[in-house]
């Protein structure tokens, strides 16, 4: 799919909500890391995926179209 750079970035509410849930789930898994084996690795991975999705959305929505 080819996107026009002048269009604003659109993102579904579901995807945004899932990104925030991934961040919260990652933080809570990191807190439980002492009690559950493997939770630190899983929590850090989930947290980073959530942060990556949010940063990608912010970067796409703040892009300014270049005109020549």
C-alpha positions as CSV (number, residue, x, y, z in Angstrom):
1,X,0.0,0.0,0.0
2,X,1.4,3.4,-1.0
3,X,0.7,6.2,1.5
4,X,0.6,9.8,0.7
5,X,2.9,11.7,3.0
6,X,0.4,14.5,3.3
7,X,-2.3,12.2,4.9
8,X,-2.3,12.3,8.7
9,X,-1.3,9.0,10.4
10,X,-4.4,7.1,11.4
11,X,-4.4,4.4,14.0
12,X,-7.2,2.3,15.3
13,X,-8.3,2.7,18.9
14,X,-7.8,-1.0,19.4
15,X,-4.2,-0.9,18.4
16,X,-3.5,2.1,20.6
17,X,-5.2,0.4,23.5
18,X,-3.2,-2.8,22.9
19,X,0.0,-0.8,23.0
20,X,-0.8,0.7,26.3
21,X,-1.8,-2.7,27.7
22,X,1.5,-4.2,26.5
23,X,3.4,-1.5,28.4
24,X,1.4,-2.2,31.6
25,X,1.7,-5.9,31.2
26,X,5.4,-5.7,30.7
27,X,5.8,-3.5,33.8
28,X,3.7,-5.9,35.9
29,X,5.6,-8.9,34.6
30,X,8.9,-7.2,35.5
31,X,7.6,-6.6,39.1
32,X,6.6,-10.3,39.4
33,X,10.0,-11.4,38.0
34,X,11.3,-12.6,41.4
35,X,8.4,-15.1,41.8
36,X,7.8,-16.4,38.3
37,X,10.6,-18.0,36.3
38,X,11.1,-16.4,32.9
39,X,8.9,-13.4,33.7
40,X,11.8,-10.9,33.5
41,X,12.6,-11.9,29.9
42,X,8.9,-12.0,28.9
43,X,8.2,-8.8,30.7
44,X,11.0,-6.9,29.1
45,X,10.1,-8.2,25.7
46,X,6.4,-7.3,26.1
47,X,7.3,-3.8,27.5
48,X,9.7,-3.1,24.6
49,X,7.1,-4.1,22.0
50,X,4.5,-1.8,23.5
51,X,7.0,1.1,23.7
52,X,8.0,0.5,20.1
53,X,4.5,0.6,18.9
54,X,3.8,3.8,20.7
55,X,7.0,5.5,19.5
56,X,6.3,4.4,15.9
57,X,2.8,6.0,16.1
58,X,4.2,9.2,17.5
59,X,6.9,9.3,14.8
60,X,4.4,8.7,12.0
61,X,1.9,11.2,13.3
62,X,4.5,14.0,13.7
63,X,6.0,13.7,10.3
64,X,5.8,16.8,8.2
65,X,5.3,16.5,4.5
66,X,8.1,17.9,2.4
67,X,7.2,19.9,-0.6
68,X,9.6,20.7,-3.4
